[in-house]
Amino acid sequence: MDKRSRRARKLTLGAIVRGIEKRLGTMSRVTIANVDYTPQQLAQFFADELDSITTVEEAEAKRAAARLRERRTWSRNRRTHRAFLSFVRGAFAGDAKALAEFGLSLEKKAKKSAEVKARAVEKAQATRQARGTKGKRQKEKIRG
């Protein structure tokens, strides 16, 4: 494939088609790479390539417009979408079948390992000791 930009290729192809029509239109045959062509066949050959580039550009423009529409729609609907999902999760919290009908699943609680729990207890005790925090029963024993 030609490495030039699509715009440059379109300009060149358009010029080629116009040149063939203007300069070669009176000829009956043109031999290129040992193949005989009429000027109309050559012009059509390059016009087809030009049309294919135009078709690609139109498809890309449609895709870009569709993506923009998708982004705008999501932006407009995002709050309602999230609020609705929250409502459904709340309304059908324990019903896996009902949630599945909405394309959702039960939220799984992360399981903490014994090592994580032990480290949390150590940190909590260290914090209580550093701050001098006392529990309800210990506070009752304090007089004065």
N, C-alpha and C positions, 0 to 999 in steps of 0.2 A: 504494500500500500504506500502511496505517496506520503512523505513525511511533512509536506507543507500543510498549512492550516486549511481547514475546510473552505474558508472564505477565499483564500488564494486559489485553491483548486477550482472553485466555482467560477471565479473571474476568468481563469485560463480556459476552462471548458467552454464558457460562453463565447469567448473570443475565437476559439477554434471553430465552433459551429458557425459563427458569423463569417469567419474567414473562408470556410469551405463554401458556404452559400454564395459569397461575393466573388471569390477568386477561382473556385473550381467548378462552379455550377455549369459551365459550358462544356466541360470535359465529359466524355462518355465513360471512360474507365481510368482508375488510378491504381497502380500496382504498389502495394506496400507489403514488405516482407514476403515476397513471392505470391501474394494473394491479390486478385483483382477485385476492386470495389467500385461501385458507382459513387459519385459525390453524395447522393442521397443516403446511401448505406453508411458512409463515413459520418455524415452529419447525424444520422440516427444513432450510431454507435456512441458518439460523444454526448448526444442529448440524453441518452439513457443513463449514462453515468451522472450527468448533471441532475436528472430527475431523482436518481437514487439518493444523492446527497440532500436534495430538497426534502425528500420523504423522511430521511433520518432527522433533519432539523425540525420538521413539523412534529415528529414523534417525541423528540426531546423537549420541545416546547410544551406539548400536551402533558408530558410527564412532570415537568417543572410546575406547571399550573396545578396539576393534581396533588403534588406534594405540598404546595403552598396551601391549597384548600384543606388538605388533611391537617396541617399544622394549625391553621386557623380554627378548624372545627375542634381539635383537641384542646386548644387554648381556651376556647369558649366553653367547652363542656367539662373540663377537667375537675372543677370543684363539685359539680353535680355527680359526676362519675364516681369520684372518691367517696362522697357522702352516701351515695346509693349503696356502694359496696360495704361501707361501714354499717349502714342500716340492715342490709341482708345478713351480714355476719352476726349482728346483735339479735336479729329476729330469729335466726335459725342456728344459734350458736352450737348446739349439741347435735344437730341433725345433719349427718354427713351426706345423706341422699339429697336433701333439699339444697344444701350448699353446692353439691355437684351439678344440680340442674342449672345453677347460675354460673357454673364454670369455676367454682371455688372449692377449697378443701379445708378441713379442720386445721386450725393453726396448731402446730406441734410445739410443745414446750421444750425448750432446750434442757437437756439433762446435764447437771453439773457432776463432774467426777468427784470422787472422795478427796482427791488431792486438792482440788479447787475449794471444796467446802472446808477442809482443814485449814487451808491458808487464810480463808475468810474469817474463820473463828480466831485464829492467831492475831490477825490484824485488828479485829474488833476488840479483843482483850487488851492489846497494846494501846489502842486508842483510849479505851476506858481508863486504863492505868495512867496514861499521860495526861488526860484531862481531869483525873480525879473523880470520874463519874461513879455514882453509886446507885444501886438498885433500890426499889421500894422498901424492902425489909431492912437493908442496911441504914437507910435514912431514918427509919422508925427507932433504931437503937441509939441514934445520936441525940443527946440531951444537951440543952444549953443554949 
